[in-house]
Amino acid sequence: MKAILDLAGGWPVAIQMLAKNLAKGARQTNFALRVSSDKDPLHLLVKETFEFLSSEEQGQLIALATLKEFDLDTAQLILGKSYSQQFLNKLVAEGIYLSTAGESTSKYEFHPIMREVINQIAASRKIDRTDLHKSLVDHFLQRDDMSAALDQAYMTNDYVRMNELLRAFAREMVATGQGEQLLRWARFAGDESPQGLLMRETVEIMGHLTNLDYRLAEAKSQSLMLRAKESEIGDFLKRIAHSAMLYVEFARGNLLQMDEIFTEMLANPVQTGDLENSDKIAVLRLLANKALICEDSDALKKYLESAQEFATSGLAMGVPFTLNAMQAMSLYTEGHYYQACELAQLALAQAQERNFRGVSAPYEVHLVLAKCYEEFSRLDEAIEHLEILKEMAGKAGQWPWYLTADSGLIKISLTKGDFPQARESLRLQRELFASEGISRAISWLVDISEIDFRCASKDFDRADSLLKRLPQNPRVEQLRDDYFRGTGKQSLESDIFQTSEKNPREKIRKYLRLANSVADREKECSQYLRQALSIGADSGAQEIFVRQSDSITSKILKIASEQPTLYLDGLARAITAKIRGNFEGQGNLTEALTTRELEIVKHLSTSKPINTIAESLHISHNTIKTHLRNVYRKLEVGDRDAAVERAKDLLLV
C-alpha cells in the first residue's frame, strides 16, 4: 500500500481512486504490480477506476467527455433520456471525474486526465460520436458560441461544414477579438489549390489584425497584393488586402494614406469577386471614424448614406451597431447633440452585449458620448468616457483615438481652470508621441492640445505659429475661429453672412460669430444671441456658449434672466460656475501676464541684453524695467534665470 501511495505523489484524486479500487475488491498485490510496471501508472489508475463503473455510467461519462466543460442544458442534450442531475451531483461529490466550474453550481468540468483517458477508452472501443458532435454544433450555434461550434464541427471531419461556419463567423471572431481562433481555423478557409491557399491567407491577415499585430498584417497584406495579380480571384484578394491596410494605417495615424488606399480600392472595376456588404460597411465605418476625428460632417453623411445602401437582411451581427454608431457620429458633427447622445448610448449597449473589442471596439461611440456630455456641460461624464477611450486605444495601439481622447481631457482641464494638470498632460502627450513612433501625419492632434493651452494662457503668438502648420480640415477651421475670437480679431459682419449654415452646429457658430462682430452694439448682438440660443435649446448645445468671451456671456446671462426657461437656467448655472472657478491667468498664476510681458519673457530666454530687448520692442529702458518687475512678481521669482525656468515650466516659452 505504501508503494502505491508513493506512486500517487500525494494527488488527492489519485489517492481517492486507489482507495476506491481497493474498496471495490481489487487485490492489493496484483494491482500494485500492474501499476508499478506500467509506463503511465496514473492513466492505468484512471482506467482501472473507470472499469469498476456500471456499463450505463461508463456510457454516460464517455458521452459527457465529448466536452471539457458543460452546463445542465448541454448535459441534457448529450445524455438524452439517461440525463440525471442527481448523477452529475454524485460525480461532483465523489470529486474524481467532475467538479463545478468556478463559483457556478450548474456548470461542470472534467478533470483533464480523467477526460483524456475516457476519450482513449472511447477510441479503443470504436465508439462513434459523430451524430453527437453534429448535434452539439447546432446547439452551440443557437447559443451564438461559434468557437465551440467550430470545435465540434472539426470533430466530425466535415471540412465543408467547417468552411461554411468559418465564412459565416469569421467577422464575429474579428469583432470579438478572437484572433487566435481565426489563425487556428484559417486552414479550413480554403483547400490545397493555389486559390484555396490564398483564401487561407485572407483569414490569417484578419487574425493578425484582430490580434493587433499590425506589422504582420501589413506584411501579409502586401504579399497578398502581389500574388493576387496571378489569381483567378485577384480583385477580391486585392480588396481584402486594401481593407486590412486601411485598419493598419488608421491605427498608426496615417489618415491621408487611408484616402489613397480607398481611392485605389475603387479605381479598378471588380470582375472576379467583390467584398460582401457586411465588409463594405466595416470599411465605411473605418472611414467614418477618420471623418469623426476631423469632425467632417459632409464626409460622415456620405459614408453613412453608402452604408445604409449596403444594409440588407442577413448581414453580419455588427451591422446594426455600426449603422447606429455612424448615425450617432453624423448627428454629433451636425450639432444634433440630444439625438446623437441617445443613439450613441444604444450603440454602446449593443457593443457591450456582443463584447466587441480590439479593432472593432466602440471607440467612436465613447468619443461621441464624451463630446455630447461636454456640450451639455456634464464634464465629469465626458471625462469618464474619454478616459475609457484613452485606455482602450492605448492597449490596442489605436493612436488617433488615444490622442483625440487625451486632447479632449486637456481641453476639459483648461475649461475647469486646472492649468497644471493640462500642462503636465501636454508634456506627457509630446513624450509619448516621440517615444511610440506614432506617424507624424497626426502630429496636428498634439498641436491642437497645445493651441488650446496657448489660447487659454493668452499666448496667441505661439498659438498662431502652430495654427499655420495644421492641415486643412473642419476641426482645424473651428479651432481657427476660436483663436480669432480669443484674440479679438473678428470677421466683418457681411463676410460672416456668406458662411454655411447647413446644420444646427454651423448655424450656432454663425450666429455667435455675428454676435461677436457686433458685441459693441447691444441690441443687434442680443438678437443674434437669441437666434443661437433658440437653436441650442433644440439641439442641446450649451458648452459652446459657456466658452464665449465675458462680454458675450454677460449678455447671455441677461437674456436668461429676462426669459427664464429650463434650458437657459441650466446654461446660466454653467456660465456662473465657470466664472467662479475660472483661473484668471496662465497655468496656476494668480495674475495673468499681459501680451507685452509674454513678449519680454520670450526674449529673456535668449542671451540678448536687456537694452537690446528694449530696442527690439521699441520701448525705453525704464519701461522694460517696469515690465520686468511685473513679470518677476507674477511669476514669483527674483531674477532673469529663474523667470525663464518658471516660464518653461508653464510652457510660456
Order of alpha helices (4+ residues) and beta strands (2+ residues): alpha-alpha-alpha-alpha-alpha-beta-alpha-alpha-beta-beta-alpha-alpha-alpha-alpha-alpha-alpha-alpha-alpha-alpha-alpha-alpha-alpha-alpha-alpha-alpha-alpha-alpha-alpha-alpha-alpha-alpha-alpha-alpha-alpha-alpha-alpha-alpha-alpha-alpha-alpha
